[in-house]
């Protein structure tokens, strides 16, 4: 249903009923709360979960946080997460990489740093965050790292002017990553300009070389004022976008479907957060295998909640 199909010719009461029905169908209520067996490693890390990705059929999953120099494997058993071994992202490096997103594609896990400055600290260096990691699912100790996106972002139209600005000044900050069809898609929490957020895509393999052309492309997605991308998930026909506030604006988290070939954007719905998580930020979007074609099963995890407070939602296709 669309509001455009709610005609006043039906009468005022019928029109308002139609609009209310449309609004209701765009609200996504939680299906169920999940559990975590024990705790993920590190108090700061498990309170600041920022991304997750799984192999096909959930045989192995990876959790990312923005506080420590490690990610952590986990398994899924029913509706329970089982924390596993940590993965050191880089050896003997100063500063944590500010891991903000995770993806899985073609037997490899990917983790991206924010490539941006923190919200308030002028003194804190952003250099450690200019990195993307990759490792084979069976070789977690052989982590590749690349900083090639540093210059790519600096030179990207629409994004480059905000390069290295503080986050609370609409500065560059990556929070989502997805990889599909040989391309890496990076979703930006900031900048947000004129109601648009940005997605940068590059050749996923070329990023991990020294000179191969990365074929960078920038897309703008109209998510709303002061609204950025909090996560991305690859699905058939495009990407799902988890949106939220750039900083602390009063923006309701939502899910959009974006066709990466045509640029078409569709609102799937606004997330209704559990009452106890009203102060937390919806930060992680993990799509679960589901044989039905009517909806996606999605696991949302929250920054600022113990172990991410995993919560399942159903997303209409």
LOTI-956481 format. One line per field, with one value per residue: residue in one letter; z negated, x negated, y negated of N, C-alpha, C in turn. Coordinates in steps of 0.02 Angstrom, whole numbers. Layout:
// LOTI-956481
r: [A | ...] .
npz: [Z | ...] .
npx: [X | ...] .
npy: [Y | ...] .
capz: [Z | ...] .
capx: [X | ...] .
capy: [Y | ...] .
cpz: [Z | ...] .
cpx: [X | ...] .
cpy: [Y | ...] .
//
This chain:
// LOTI-956481
r: [X | X | X | X | X | X | X | X | X | X | X | X | X | X | X | X | X | X | X | X | X | X | X | X | X | X | X | X | X | X | X | X | X | X | X | X | X | X | X | X | X | X | X | X | X | X | X | X | X | X | X | X | X | X | X | X | X | X | X | X | X | X | X | X | X | X | X | X | X | X | X | X | X | X | X | X | X | X | X | X | X | X | X | X | X | X | X | X | X | X | X | X | X | X | X | X | X | X | X | X | X | X | X | X | X | X | X | X | X | X | X | X | X | X | X | X | X | X | X | X | X | X | X | X | X | X | X | X | X | X | X | X | X | X | X | X | X | X | X | X | X | X | X | X | X | X | X | X | X | X | X | X | X | X | X | X | X | X | X | X | X | X | X | X | X | X | X | X | X | X | X | X | X | X | X | X | X | X | X | X | X | X | X | X | X | X | X | X | X | X | X | X | X | X | X | X | X | X | X | X | X | X | X | X | X | X | X | X | X | X | X | X | X | X | X | X | X | X | X | X | X | X | X | X | X | X | X | X | X | X | X | X | X | X | X | X | X | X | X | X | X | X | X | X | X | X | X | X | X | X | X | X | X | X | X | X | X | X | X | X | X | X | X | X | X | X | X | X | X | X | X | X | X | X | X | X | X | X | X | X | X | X | X | X | X | X | X | X | X | X | X | X | X | X | X | X | X | X | X | X | X | X | X | X | X | X | X | X | X | X | X | X | X | X | X | X | X] .
npz: [0 | 30 | -24 | 76 | 134 | 49 | 54 | 38 | 88 | 38 | -78 | -234 | -353 | -302 | -229 | -330 | -399 | -303 | -286 | -415 | -416 | -319 | -383 | -492 | -431 | -398 | -510 | -602 | -709 | -848 | -833 | -916 | -1064 | -1071 | -1147 | -1230 | -1259 | -1399 | -1390 | -1267 | -1230 | -1332 | -1417 | -1369 | -1232 | -1211 | -1243 | -1139 | -1010 | -836 | -711 | -611 | -530 | -433 | -372 | -230 | -266 | -401 | -461 | -520 | -610 | -627 | -742 | -765 | -849 | -904 | -989 | -1020 | -966 | -900 | -825 | -848 | -839 | -826 | -856 | -802 | -882 | -871 | -943 | -1007 | -1036 | -1028 | -1095 | -1027 | -977 | -985 | -855 | -809 | -736 | -687 | -709 | -837 | -822 | -845 | -931 | -918 | -779 | -761 | -722 | -621 | -539 | -464 | -342 | -231 | -98 | 37 | -30 | -118 | -260 | -295 | -370 | -414 | -460 | -528 | -453 | -490 | -600 | -781 | -875 | -958 | -1000 | -967 | -976 | -965 | -858 | -694 | -610 | -637 | -602 | -466 | -377 | -301 | -328 | -282 | -283 | -254 | -285 | -343 | -387 | -501 | -561 | -464 | -419 | -304 | -272 | -218 | -168 | -63 | -38 | -98 | -15 | 88 | 31 | -6 | 119 | 169 | 246 | 162 | 40 | 8 | -28 | -164 | -222 | -354 | -444 | -606 | -678 | -739 | -665 | -546 | -486 | -387 | -408 | -408 | -427 | -382 | -287 | -142 | -33 | 131 | 288 | 324 | 287 | 163 | 46 | -42 | -176 | -232 | -386 | -411 | -290 | -296 | -182 | -130 | -154 | -104 | -113 | -89 | 18 | 54 | 180 | 226 | 317 | 247 | 239 | 293 | 198 | 107 | 168 | 225 | 336 | 430 | 519 | 425 | 463 | 414 | 360 | 322 | 237 | 199 | 72 | 27 | -127 | -226 | -328 | -423 | -433 | -429 | -368 | -456 | -444 | -320 | -215 | -105 | 14 | 124 | 275 | 226 | 91 | -84 | -191 | -348 | -432 | -529 | -655 | -618 | -723 | -875 | -842 | -835 | -761 | -692 | -685 | -534 | -398 | -233 | -61 | 66 | 236 | 312 | 444 | 517 | 435 | 370 | 224 | 80 | -59 | -184 | -315 | -478 | -624 | -774 | -926 | -1065 | -1226 | -1330 | -1263 | -1216 | -1230 | -1167 | -1013 | -858 | -771 | -701 | -567 | -526 | -413 | -415 | -360 | -272 | -217 | -167 | -54 | -76 | -172 | -250 | -377 | -506 | -611 | -729 | -811 | -952 | -985 | -1138 | -1219 | -1323 | -1257 | -1136 | -1136 | -1051 | -934 | -849 | -692 | -568 | -399 | -272 | -104] .
npx: [-42 | -20 | -37 | 1 | 105 | 207 | 347 | 431 | 554 | 617 | 670 | 645 | 626 | 602 | 489 | 396 | 391 | 335 | 208 | 158 | 151 | 55 | -56 | -69 | -108 | -236 | -310 | -425 | -416 | -498 | -533 | -582 | -686 | -857 | -981 | -1142 | -1270 | -1356 | -1482 | -1543 | -1715 | -1800 | -1749 | -1728 | -1728 | -1617 | -1514 | -1513 | -1478 | -1489 | -1474 | -1436 | -1457 | -1424 | -1469 | -1409 | -1256 | -1278 | -1389 | -1502 | -1535 | -1574 | -1611 | -1621 | -1699 | -1715 | -1816 | -1929 | -2081 | -2040 | -1933 | -1795 | -1756 | -1597 | -1467 | -1304 | -1167 | -1014 | -923 | -1028 | -1184 | -1349 | -1495 | -1660 | -1831 | -1947 | -2006 | -2153 | -2175 | -2282 | -2458 | -2561 | -2527 | -2497 | -2359 | -2184 | -2094 | -1968 | -1856 | -1717 | -1628 | -1577 | -1596 | -1558 | -1620 | -1647 | -1728 | -1801 | -1820 | -1786 | -1838 | -1808 | -1888 | -1840 | -1888 | -1890 | -1883 | -1862 | -1712 | -1725 | -1858 | -1993 | -2127 | -2154 | -2224 | -2172 | -2230 | -2252 | -2127 | -2115 | -2094 | -2066 | -2028 | -2061 | -2033 | -2052 | -1923 | -1968 | -2092 | -2125 | -2235 | -2310 | -2301 | -2262 | -2296 | -2247 | -2274 | -2229 | -2108 | -2113 | -2164 | -2073 | -1948 | -1975 | -1978 | -1851 | -1699 | -1582 | -1604 | -1739 | -1760 | -1732 | -1826 | -1926 | -1870 | -1797 | -1681 | -1567 | -1556 | -1504 | -1593 | -1689 | -1648 | -1650 | -1532 | -1470 | -1491 | -1487 | -1507 | -1493 | -1475 | -1607 | -1633 | -1665 | -1566 | -1546 | -1470 | -1428 | -1418 | -1434 | -1482 | -1319 | -1221 | -1104 | -999 | -1049 | -1144 | -1300 | -1369 | -1512 | -1588 | -1706 | -1829 | -1843 | -1951 | -2057 | -2081 | -2165 | -2286 | -2436 | -2436 | -2337 | -2194 | -2059 | -1934 | -1834 | -1671 | -1541 | -1388 | -1236 | -1115 | -951 | -910 | -861 | -859 | -1006 | -1040 | -1125 | -1219 | -1217 | -1242 | -1271 | -1203 | -1223 | -1108 | -1001 | -989 | -1027 | -1068 | -1036 | -1005 | -1045 | -991 | -1023 | -1045 | -1167 | -1241 | -1185 | -1055 | -875 | -829 | -742 | -792 | -803 | -762 | -816 | -798 | -914 | -943 | -1085 | -1118 | -1024 | -1002 | -885 | -787 | -706 | -601 | -598 | -555 | -530 | -624 | -561 | -622 | -661 | -593 | -688 | -801 | -803 | -896 | -1005 | -1099 | -1046 | -1152 | -1207 | -1173 | -1123 | -1088 | -990 | -985 | -840 | -707 | -588 | -503 | -440 | -490 | -641 | -740 | -809 | -945 | -968 | -1089 | -1143 | -1233 | -1302 | -1234 | -1241 | -1333 | -1276 | -1139 | -1059 | -926 | -787 | -711 | -580 | -591 | -500 | -506] .
npy: [59 | -116 | -286 | -371 | -306 | -325 | -403 | -560 | -560 | -453 | -494 | -580 | -504 | -375 | -402 | -438 | -318 | -237 | -297 | -275 | -137 | -118 | -177 | -91 | 28 | 2 | 7 | 101 | 225 | 307 | 482 | 583 | 595 | 638 | 747 | 744 | 854 | 848 | 723 | 606 | 571 | 452 | 310 | 176 | 203 | 290 | 206 | 121 | 170 | 181 | 239 | 385 | 543 | 690 | 853 | 947 | 1028 | 1010 | 1073 | 1024 | 876 | 700 | 572 | 397 | 260 | 88 | 51 | 127 | 214 | 330 | 453 | 570 | 740 | 825 | 945 | 999 | 1064 | 1120 | 995 | 936 | 858 | 914 | 872 | 876 | 903 | 765 | 651 | 583 | 428 | 351 | 354 | 284 | 147 | -26 | -92 | -56 | 18 | -35 | 46 | 60 | 127 | 285 | 414 | 552 | 649 | 756 | 854 | 775 | 669 | 497 | 345 | 179 | 26 | -134 | -239 | -370 | -516 | -523 | -568 | -683 | -707 | -805 | -784 | -648 | -529 | -483 | -396 | -253 | -201 | -198 | -79 | 81 | 250 | 422 | 597 | 773 | 890 | 1007 | 976 | 883 | 824 | 768 | 626 | 501 | 330 | 167 | -2 | -74 | -139 | -260 | -367 | -354 | -387 | -519 | -579 | -564 | -613 | -718 | -652 | -671 | -812 | -810 | -738 | -681 | -770 | -802 | -686 | -743 | -853 | -819 | -734 | -614 | -444 | -276 | -146 | -32 | 119 | 219 | 357 | 409 | 492 | 469 | 340 | 216 | 137 | -11 | -88 | -249 | -329 | -463 | -584 | -668 | -743 | -862 | -773 | -656 | -506 | -415 | -289 | -203 | -110 | 15 | 111 | 265 | 355 | 282 | 183 | 241 | 246 | 163 | 76 | 104 | 44 | -23 | -57 | -152 | -201 | -314 | -324 | -409 | -401 | -431 | -449 | -531 | -682 | -719 | -585 | -433 | -289 | -140 | -6 | 122 | 251 | 383 | 443 | 540 | 456 | 331 | 219 | 219 | 85 | 25 | -111 | -261 | -391 | -519 | -572 | -608 | -637 | -646 | -522 | -389 | -221 | -128 | -14 | 2 | 51 | 59 | 53 | 99 | 91 | 14 | -93 | -117 | -148 | -87 | -102 | 16 | 27 | -51 | -23 | 41 | 21 | 128 | 88 | 79 | 46 | -82 | -184 | -135 | -107 | -47 | 53 | 160 | 266 | 421 | 543 | 685 | 856 | 910 | 1006 | 954 | 841 | 725 | 639 | 572 | 645 | 558 | 514 | 397 | 300 | 202 | 55 | 7 | 91 | 235 | 366 | 337 | 360 | 454 | 455 | 518 | 480 | 471 | 441 | 374 | 428] .
capz: [0 | 30 | -43 | 137 | 150 | -2 | 85 | -2 | 117 | -3 | -139 | -280 | -398 | -264 | -211 | -389 | -413 | -252 | -304 | -476 | -397 | -285 | -433 | -533 | -395 | -391 | -574 | -608 | -779 | -861 | -832 | -979 | -1089 | -1071 | -1205 | -1221 | -1309 | -1429 | -1366 | -1220 | -1263 | -1345 | -1436 | -1321 | -1166 | -1207 | -1248 | -1079 | -952 | -779 | -648 | -613 | -465 | -438 | -312 | -205 | -312 | -470 | -488 | -561 | -611 | -655 | -775 | -765 | -896 | -886 | -1046 | -1030 | -906 | -883 | -813 | -884 | -808 | -866 | -823 | -815 | -898 | -882 | -952 | -1055 | -1010 | -1067 | -1083 | -1013 | -982 | -957 | -797 | -811 | -670 | -666 | -761 | -856 | -794 | -896 | -923 | -891 | -711 | -759 | -678 | -618 | -498 | -443 | -284 | -210 | -27 | 72 | -79 | -156 | -303 | -287 | -425 | -397 | -508 | -513 | -408 | -511 | -666 | -832 | -876 | -992 | -1017 | -916 | -984 | -949 | -788 | -657 | -566 | -645 | -576 | -393 | -361 | -289 | -338 | -250 | -296 | -233 | -341 | -375 | -406 | -536 | -583 | -406 | -405 | -259 | -288 | -166 | -183 | 1 | -35 | -124 | 40 | 127 | -2 | -1 | 186 | 191 | 248 | 110 | -23 | -2 | -65 | -236 | -243 | -414 | -490 | -663 | -666 | -759 | -614 | -486 | -455 | -358 | -455 | -380 | -477 | -352 | -232 | -111 | 26 | 176 | 358 | 332 | 267 | 92 | 35 | -107 | -193 | -274 | -437 | -392 | -296 | -271 | -152 | -98 | -162 | -70 | -137 | -34 | 24 | 98 | 199 | 257 | 334 | 183 | 243 | 308 | 137 | 71 | 208 | 219 | 393 | 474 | 513 | 381 | 497 | 362 | 381 | 266 | 245 | 146 | 55 | -10 | -188 | -268 | -359 | -477 | -436 | -396 | -362 | -515 | -422 | -254 | -208 | -36 | 27 | 196 | 308 | 200 | 23 | -136 | -228 | -415 | -440 | -595 | -659 | -609 | -791 | -925 | -820 | -846 | -699 | -704 | -642 | -482 | -348 | -164 | -9 | 119 | 294 | 329 | 517 | 542 | 387 | 338 | 151 | 52 | -132 | -207 | -375 | -535 | -678 | -841 | -972 | -1130 | -1274 | -1370 | -1219 | -1187 | -1231 | -1127 | -941 | -813 | -740 | -663 | -529 | -504 | -380 | -430 | -308 | -281 | -155 | -142 | -7 | -93 | -217 | -274 | -449 | -520 | -680 | -743 | -874 | -974 | -1018 | -1202 | -1256 | -1339 | -1205 | -1078 | -1144 | -986 | -929 | -782 | -658 | -504 | -352 | -210 | -42] .
capx: [0 | -56 | 4 | 28 | 167 | 257 | 379 | 481 | 619 | 647 | 695 | 591 | 614 | 572 | 421 | 353 | 383 | 288 | 141 | 136 | 133 | -10 | -108 | -78 | -143 | -306 | -342 | -451 | -419 | -541 | -502 | -603 | -752 | -903 | -1024 | -1213 | -1295 | -1414 | -1495 | -1597 | -1776 | -1814 | -1690 | -1718 | -1713 | -1549 | -1466 | -1520 | -1476 | -1477 | -1464 | -1439 | -1450 | -1426 | -1478 | -1347 | -1223 | -1296 | -1437 | -1549 | -1517 | -1625 | -1585 | -1669 | -1687 | -1754 | -1856 | -1989 | -2116 | -2022 | -1864 | -1785 | -1711 | -1542 | -1422 | -1233 | -1131 | -945 | -921 | -1081 | -1251 | -1401 | -1559 | -1717 | -1899 | -1961 | -2049 | -2193 | -2171 | -2349 | -2508 | -2607 | -2507 | -2473 | -2290 | -2138 | -2075 | -1900 | -1818 | -1647 | -1584 | -1603 | -1562 | -1585 | -1610 | -1696 | -1771 | -1840 | -1790 | -1812 | -1824 | -1830 | -1893 | -1794 | -1921 | -1871 | -1901 | -1810 | -1661 | -1742 | -1928 | -2035 | -2195 | -2161 | -2241 | -2127 | -2269 | -2240 | -2062 | -2116 | -2115 | -2019 | -2060 | -2032 | -2067 | -2015 | -1885 | -2005 | -2160 | -2115 | -2298 | -2342 | -2259 | -2288 | -2272 | -2260 | -2256 | -2220 | -2048 | -2128 | -2166 | -2011 | -1897 | -1996 | -1965 | -1784 | -1651 | -1531 | -1632 | -1805 | -1762 | -1724 | -1880 | -1965 | -1833 | -1770 | -1615 | -1513 | -1554 | -1483 | -1652 | -1688 | -1649 | -1620 | -1503 | -1444 | -1527 | -1459 | -1545 | -1455 | -1492 | -1675 | -1641 | -1659 | -1523 | -1559 | -1417 | -1453 | -1376 | -1441 | -1437 | -1251 | -1211 | -1040 | -959 | -1080 | -1204 | -1343 | -1397 | -1570 | -1603 | -1772 | -1846 | -1862 | -2018 | -2108 | -2096 | -2219 | -2347 | -2469 | -2428 | -2280 | -2141 | -2005 | -1870 | -1790 | -1608 | -1504 | -1316 | -1200 | -1051 | -911 | -886 | -829 | -905 | -1052 | -1035 | -1181 | -1216 | -1245 | -1267 | -1249 | -1200 | -1212 | -1053 | -987 | -964 | -1051 | -1092 | -994 | -1038 | -1022 | -1004 | -1016 | -1070 | -1239 | -1268 | -1133 | -992 | -814 | -815 | -721 | -827 | -759 | -792 | -801 | -826 | -945 | -965 | -1151 | -1124 | -981 | -1002 | -819 | -788 | -640 | -597 | -569 | -517 | -564 | -632 | -536 | -672 | -634 | -591 | -749 | -857 | -787 | -956 | -1058 | -1095 | -1046 | -1217 | -1227 | -1120 | -1145 | -1033 | -991 | -955 | -769 | -680 | -529 | -517 | -401 | -526 | -707 | -753 | -866 | -966 | -993 | -1126 | -1141 | -1290 | -1282 | -1199 | -1283 | -1336 | -1238 | -1067 | -1034 | -854 | -767 | -657 | -561 | -592 | -464 | -546] .
capy: [0 | -179 | -343 | -400 | -270 | -343 | -461 | -596 | -545 | -401 | -524 | -596 | -448 | -321 | -424 | -433 | -247 | -212 | -322 | -241 | -68 | -122 | -190 | -31 | 81 | -18 | 16 | 168 | 244 | 365 | 548 | 616 | 580 | 694 | 753 | 755 | 901 | 815 | 655 | 594 | 549 | 382 | 271 | 122 | 230 | 317 | 150 | 80 | 213 | 137 | 273 | 458 | 576 | 763 | 892 | 977 | 1074 | 994 | 1121 | 986 | 805 | 655 | 513 | 342 | 206 | 28 | 32 | 168 | 236 | 398 | 474 | 632 | 789 | 853 | 992 | 990 | 1126 | 1097 | 922 | 920 | 846 | 948 | 840 | 920 | 877 | 698 | 646 | 522 | 398 | 333 | 363 | 231 | 82 | -73 | -112 | -6 | 0 | -62 | 89 | 36 | 169 | 349 | 444 | 617 | 661 | 798 | 888 | 726 | 618 | 429 | 298 | 111 | -27 | -189 | -287 | -437 | -540 | -513 | -620 | -745 | -715 | -836 | -761 | -577 | -516 | -440 | -353 | -180 | -180 | -197 | -11 | 136 | 315 | 480 | 661 | 832 | 918 | 1061 | 952 | 819 | 794 | 738 | 568 | 449 | 262 | 118 | -71 | -107 | -180 | -327 | -415 | -348 | -427 | -589 | -605 | -544 | -669 | -718 | -627 | -700 | -876 | -799 | -693 | -698 | -813 | -766 | -657 | -788 | -906 | -784 | -706 | -547 | -388 | -215 | -101 | 29 | 149 | 279 | 377 | 452 | 484 | 445 | 270 | 199 | 79 | -42 | -135 | -303 | -360 | -532 | -641 | -667 | -810 | -872 | -713 | -599 | -472 | -394 | -222 | -198 | -41 | 24 | 180 | 295 | 385 | 230 | 145 | 275 | 242 | 98 | 31 | 119 | -7 | -1 | -72 | -180 | -232 | -343 | -330 | -444 | -370 | -480 | -417 | -580 | -730 | -697 | -512 | -399 | -216 | -106 | 59 | 146 | 324 | 403 | 489 | 545 | 396 | 268 | 215 | 191 | 31 | 5 | -182 | -289 | -459 | -530 | -578 | -594 | -667 | -606 | -486 | -320 | -174 | -100 | 30 | -14 | 94 | 19 | 90 | 72 | 84 | -40 | -149 | -124 | -143 | -75 | -94 | 79 | 10 | -80 | 25 | 27 | 49 | 149 | 32 | 75 | 27 | -147 | -226 | -102 | -121 | 11 | 44 | 218 | 300 | 487 | 578 | 757 | 898 | 923 | 1034 | 918 | 787 | 665 | 593 | 590 | 648 | 513 | 507 | 329 | 293 | 133 | 24 | -19 | 143 | 292 | 418 | 316 | 374 | 477 | 455 | 539 | 445 | 497 | 385 | 391 | 421] .
cpz: [0 | 9 | 18 | 158 | 99 | 22 | 38 | 25 | 78 | -64 | -189 | -325 | -362 | -245 | -271 | -408 | -365 | -268 | -365 | -460 | -362 | -334 | -474 | -496 | -384 | -457 | -581 | -682 | -789 | -859 | -897 | -999 | -1089 | -1135 | -1183 | -1277 | -1338 | -1403 | -1311 | -1257 | -1273 | -1359 | -1387 | -1253 | -1161 | -1218 | -1185 | -1017 | -892 | -713 | -657 | -543 | -476 | -370 | -290 | -254 | -384 | -501 | -532 | -555 | -644 | -682 | -779 | -817 | -878 | -943 | -1051 | -963 | -892 | -865 | -851 | -846 | -856 | -823 | -841 | -826 | -917 | -885 | -1005 | -1018 | -1057 | -1052 | -1075 | -1019 | -954 | -897 | -801 | -741 | -643 | -724 | -773 | -823 | -850 | -881 | -895 | -822 | -705 | -712 | -680 | -577 | -478 | -384 | -269 | -136 | 0 | 25 | -121 | -201 | -291 | -349 | -405 | -459 | -486 | -461 | -426 | -581 | -716 | -835 | -904 | -996 | -959 | -917 | -959 | -874 | -757 | -613 | -575 | -614 | -500 | -368 | -346 | -294 | -298 | -271 | -274 | -294 | -379 | -398 | -442 | -561 | -525 | -381 | -358 | -279 | -231 | -188 | -119 | 3 | -62 | -68 | 82 | 97 | 3 | 66 | 211 | 191 | 194 | 42 | -41 | -41 | -141 | -264 | -302 | -458 | -549 | -648 | -684 | -714 | -546 | -448 | -430 | -413 | -423 | -437 | -447 | -295 | -208 | -50 | 67 | 247 | 370 | 313 | 192 | 87 | -36 | -120 | -244 | -322 | -426 | -334 | -274 | -246 | -115 | -98 | -130 | -110 | -77 | -40 | 75 | 115 | 237 | 275 | 272 | 184 | 252 | 246 | 100 | 114 | 200 | 276 | 437 | 464 | 472 | 409 | 448 | 392 | 318 | 283 | 186 | 135 | 9 | -70 | -234 | -301 | -417 | -487 | -396 | -395 | -422 | -498 | -353 | -256 | -135 | -32 | 102 | 222 | 280 | 129 | -23 | -176 | -296 | -425 | -512 | -597 | -647 | -677 | -840 | -906 | -832 | -780 | -715 | -659 | -594 | -436 | -279 | -119 | 47 | 175 | 319 | 403 | 543 | 498 | 353 | 263 | 126 | -24 | -148 | -269 | -429 | -592 | -743 | -890 | -1036 | -1180 | -1312 | -1329 | -1188 | -1184 | -1190 | -1053 | -902 | -767 | -692 | -631 | -501 | -476 | -391 | -373 | -324 | -216 | -127 | -96 | -25 | -134 | -230 | -350 | -462 | -594 | -687 | -810 | -888 | -1007 | -1083 | -1244 | -1266 | -1286 | -1144 | -1082 | -1079 | -985 | -857 | -757 | -593 | -456 | -287 | -149 | 7] .
cpx: [-44 | -9 | 35 | 93 | 222 | 290 | 430 | 551 | 655 | 682 | 638 | 575 | 579 | 500 | 374 | 341 | 332 | 217 | 114 | 115 | 66 | -67 | -122 | -119 | -217 | -343 | -363 | -460 | -466 | -501 | -518 | -672 | -794 | -945 | -1097 | -1237 | -1360 | -1421 | -1547 | -1656 | -1778 | -1751 | -1676 | -1697 | -1640 | -1495 | -1467 | -1525 | -1453 | -1467 | -1468 | -1428 | -1457 | -1440 | -1410 | -1321 | -1248 | -1345 | -1489 | -1531 | -1572 | -1591 | -1640 | -1650 | -1731 | -1799 | -1923 | -2019 | -2102 | -1948 | -1855 | -1736 | -1653 | -1502 | -1350 | -1200 | -1060 | -942 | -972 | -1148 | -1302 | -1469 | -1615 | -1783 | -1904 | -2007 | -2086 | -2195 | -2239 | -2397 | -2547 | -2591 | -2481 | -2401 | -2246 | -2113 | -2004 | -1857 | -1744 | -1601 | -1618 | -1562 | -1594 | -1569 | -1666 | -1749 | -1813 | -1795 | -1825 | -1793 | -1849 | -1836 | -1849 | -1822 | -1902 | -1893 | -1846 | -1764 | -1687 | -1818 | -1969 | -2104 | -2205 | -2173 | -2190 | -2164 | -2256 | -2175 | -2061 | -2136 | -2055 | -2058 | -2023 | -2070 | -2021 | -1982 | -1922 | -2075 | -2156 | -2179 | -2335 | -2299 | -2295 | -2257 | -2290 | -2237 | -2241 | -2159 | -2058 | -2126 | -2103 | -1956 | -1912 | -1976 | -1894 | -1736 | -1597 | -1556 | -1696 | -1807 | -1756 | -1778 | -1918 | -1933 | -1809 | -1699 | -1559 | -1511 | -1538 | -1541 | -1643 | -1692 | -1613 | -1592 | -1477 | -1487 | -1489 | -1501 | -1502 | -1477 | -1561 | -1686 | -1629 | -1618 | -1533 | -1507 | -1441 | -1399 | -1376 | -1490 | -1365 | -1237 | -1145 | -997 | -988 | -1139 | -1241 | -1364 | -1454 | -1581 | -1669 | -1780 | -1876 | -1932 | -2072 | -2128 | -2155 | -2281 | -2376 | -2450 | -2368 | -2226 | -2082 | -1936 | -1818 | -1729 | -1571 | -1431 | -1287 | -1133 | -1013 | -877 | -849 | -880 | -943 | -1049 | -1091 | -1170 | -1251 | -1269 | -1239 | -1247 | -1184 | -1155 | -1043 | -959 | -987 | -1077 | -1036 | -1035 | -1005 | -1041 | -994 | -1045 | -1145 | -1273 | -1212 | -1066 | -934 | -793 | -799 | -761 | -779 | -799 | -768 | -829 | -851 | -968 | -1030 | -1161 | -1084 | -982 | -935 | -825 | -717 | -644 | -563 | -528 | -561 | -566 | -600 | -584 | -637 | -641 | -656 | -809 | -846 | -849 | -1013 | -1046 | -1095 | -1106 | -1236 | -1167 | -1149 | -1085 | -1042 | -960 | -882 | -740 | -620 | -549 | -482 | -441 | -597 | -704 | -815 | -881 | -997 | -1029 | -1138 | -1206 | -1267 | -1243 | -1245 | -1276 | -1292 | -1163 | -1036 | -958 | -833 | -708 | -641 | -555 | -556 | -508 | -511] .
cpy: [-62 | -234 | -375 | -367 | -284 | -408 | -493 | -585 | -491 | -430 | -532 | -537 | -391 | -338 | -416 | -360 | -216 | -233 | -286 | -170 | -67 | -132 | -127 | 21 | 64 | -15 | 89 | 184 | 303 | 430 | 585 | 591 | 644 | 693 | 758 | 800 | 874 | 744 | 656 | 563 | 474 | 341 | 215 | 148 | 254 | 265 | 107 | 123 | 173 | 173 | 348 | 485 | 651 | 794 | 918 | 1029 | 1068 | 1045 | 1088 | 912 | 764 | 593 | 460 | 290 | 147 | 4 | 68 | 189 | 310 | 402 | 540 | 677 | 804 | 901 | 974 | 1058 | 1107 | 1022 | 901 | 911 | 878 | 917 | 890 | 884 | 806 | 703 | 580 | 492 | 374 | 337 | 299 | 164 | 38 | -94 | -57 | -29 | -28 | -20 | 72 | 81 | 233 | 375 | 511 | 626 | 706 | 825 | 840 | 683 | 552 | 388 | 230 | 68 | -85 | -237 | -359 | -454 | -524 | -574 | -686 | -759 | -743 | -805 | -689 | -567 | -470 | -390 | -279 | -156 | -175 | -129 | 33 | 201 | 369 | 542 | 718 | 863 | 973 | 1040 | 885 | 787 | 761 | 679 | 520 | 382 | 215 | 49 | -110 | -152 | -250 | -379 | -413 | -391 | -501 | -619 | -592 | -604 | -662 | -697 | -662 | -766 | -868 | -753 | -722 | -752 | -770 | -742 | -705 | -850 | -875 | -753 | -635 | -494 | -329 | -173 | -36 | 54 | 211 | 294 | 425 | 439 | 456 | 372 | 263 | 135 | 53 | -96 | -185 | -328 | -436 | -536 | -624 | -738 | -811 | -808 | -651 | -572 | -444 | -321 | -225 | -125 | -39 | 98 | 213 | 324 | 333 | 190 | 175 | 284 | 172 | 49 | 46 | 66 | 18 | -18 | -98 | -213 | -256 | -347 | -368 | -410 | -417 | -447 | -466 | -626 | -700 | -621 | -481 | -324 | -185 | -35 | 74 | 222 | 340 | 454 | 494 | 480 | 330 | 273 | 193 | 142 | 23 | -68 | -203 | -359 | -464 | -536 | -559 | -626 | -618 | -574 | -413 | -274 | -140 | -54 | 8 | 41 | 49 | 66 | 61 | 63 | 24 | -102 | -159 | -110 | -135 | -68 | -27 | 66 | -20 | -29 | -1 | 61 | 73 | 92 | 24 | 52 | -42 | -193 | -196 | -117 | -55 | 5 | 101 | 252 | 365 | 524 | 653 | 796 | 913 | 949 | 997 | 861 | 723 | 614 | 619 | 597 | 607 | 512 | 437 | 331 | 219 | 112 | -7 | 30 | 203 | 346 | 402 | 328 | 398 | 486 | 471 | 497 | 482 | 438 | 405 | 381 | 376] .
//
